[in-house]
């Protein structure tokens, strides 16, 4: 299989890259951290990948996304799976979240995956089908303190990718939404704090979360089975069901969540 993963220099993306490498698949990895990304690609080859290509890219460069997709597609003569996993979070109240920060988060978390999906869709259709996946979040299922822009971007992913599935399932396009709760990744470290500064630390809740390797195994199983959505995490995932069946209770709990 030929797989492309963004956000692949650490966390869930890195763990998924190694999992597919161990299977002997060909892997394209992308992130904005060039040196770390090249190390991931090298390790993929050591683990038995059929091939590994590093494509460093900053997803804020919206004009370059079409070219990036073409490079990833051509690396191994096509792609069977594109997993849009890259993202950026925040740790600011609505009052402290500037419009510049909101636009930056939406650009990376929403507009970039949308642009990637639109660019790869005709290629996959011409090839007879393919699989597109995107990382959302349980914060995309309900509002979450200190995540106004992040939560909004993840809510938006559901609308776009569920529509994509509805329109193209009959033409061989599979779509999976990956919905993590707390996973031990660097997302809180790189999250935007007041003034656009890096948060610079791992949140306690995240530090006690699921390992990236365990998350990758669950995600890969969901992809193999063509699942529409996969919830990834531990007891915090119960909030998804509380939101579904007891929305009023969810609202009360959400306002009391310790988000850091």
Buried (B, 14 or more C-beta within 10 A) or exposed (E): BBBBBBBBBBBBBBBBBBBBBEBEBBBBBBBBBEEBBBBBBEBBEEBEBBBBBBBBBBBBEEEBBBEBBEBBBEBBEBBBBBBBBBBBBBBBEEEBBBEEBBEBBBBBBBBBBBBBBBBBBEBBBEBEBBBBBBBBBBBBBBBBBBBBBBBBBBBBBBEBBBEBBEEBBEEEBBBBBBBBBBBBBBBBBBBBBBEEEEBEBBBEBBEEBBEBBBBBBBBBEBBEEEBEBBBBBEEBBEBBEBBEEEEEEBEEBBEEBEEB
